[in-house]
């Protein structure tokens, strides 16, 4: 499935939709979190930012699937917690692993790296929103995203 460098992605397990940037230069994916709290039993509670102004927040809990050092393009390596969720994009549904990190200064709340894109998506870097509309209507159903 061909997608543009930016698309609307649904994380259906969490009931949220975010504008995602497809980044073939990044290995792993990342989601913008305001707060990250480790819990007993290798679990984590985190607050996902749906917008840059912290007006729309969703609090979630998941099992920790990995802890890795990640080298960001903006600085030195940092240790991150990774969780797994269900991605729906352009009619494709798949399990993806995302790191929890503050992306508040970034335009897009979700970054989809090579591991999430592999085997299912071809990214056309010249196109913004190939498979999904540029703007979603408030009452638009999530199906097909």
N, C-alpha and C positions, 0 to 999 in steps of 0.2 A: 504494500500500500504506500503510495506516495503522499508525503505530508510536507507542509511548508516549514520554515525555520521557527515559526511560532504558530501554535494551535490551541484550541480549548481542549483540555483533558479532564476526564471525570475519574475521580478516585471513588468508585461506586461503593466499596466496602465502608467508606467513611461518609458517603452522601455529600460529597463536595465536588465542585467544578472550579478549575483554576486555569488561568492562561499559562501555558507551558512553552518554554523555549527548548527546541531540539538542538542539542549541542554535541556534535560528533567529535569535538575536541576534548570532551570530558568523558572519563570512563564511567563514573558513577552518577546517579541522579541525586537531587537534593530538593527538599521542600522547606519553605520558610516557616520557622517556628519562633514564637515569642518567648515561650518558657519550656524548659526541658527538665523534668524531674525523674531521677532514677527511683524505682520502686523495688521492694523485695521480690524475689522470685524471677529475676532477670526480666523485669518489665519496665516500661517507661511511660510517663504521662507527659503529654506535650500539647502545646497550644498552637494550632495552625493559623497563620495570618492569611485571610482571603483577600485582603487589600493592603495597600501601603500605609494607610492611615490608622490601622488598628481598630477600625470600626466594626469589622466582621471577623470574629474569632471563633474557632471550634476547638474544644478540649477533647483529646482522644487518649486512649491507653492501648498499648500494643506490647507484644513480646519483642525483646531485643534479639535480632537475628545475627548481628555482627557489631564489632567495634574495630574501627580501622583509622589509621592516620591518612588524611586526605590533604593533598597539596592543592590549594586554591590558586587561581590565576592572580588573586589580589594579595597573597601573602605567604607566610611560612606554613608548613604542615600543621594541622590540628587534628586532635583525636575526635572522632564523631561516632555517634550511635546510629545504627541502621535498623530500620523496620521494614516489613513486607506488607504490601497492599495490592489491591486489584485495580489495574489501569484499564480504562476504556477510551480508545482514541480511534477515530475514523472507522468505526465498526469492528475494530480489533479489541479483544479482551485478553489480558495476560497478567500474570503475577509479576510485580516489579519490586525491587529493593531500593529504598530511598534513605538518604542520610538526613538527619535532623539538624538544621543549622539556621542561623539568622541570615535571611536574604533581604532584610528590610530596605537596604540601599539599592537593591536590584529592581528592575522593572517587572520581571516575571516571578511569580510566587513559586513556580516549579521549574526545575531544570531536568530535562530528560537526557541522560548520557548514553554512551554507546551500548552499555549492558542492557538498558531498557529498550533501546531502538533495534537491537540486533535481531535478525531473521524475520522481522515483521514490517519494518518501515524503511523507505528510501526517502531521504530528506532532500528537498529541492531548496538550496540556500537562497535562490533568487525570488522565492515566493513566500509572502507572509499570508498564512491561512489558506492553504490549498484544500484541506479536507473539512474544515469547519468554518462557520461564518466569522467575520471580523468582530461583530458584536452579537451577543446573545440577548434575545428578548427576555424579560423577567419571567414570563410564563412559558417560555419555550421548553418542551420536554427534553429530558436528558438523552433519550434514545438516539443512537447514531453518532454520538460524539466519541 
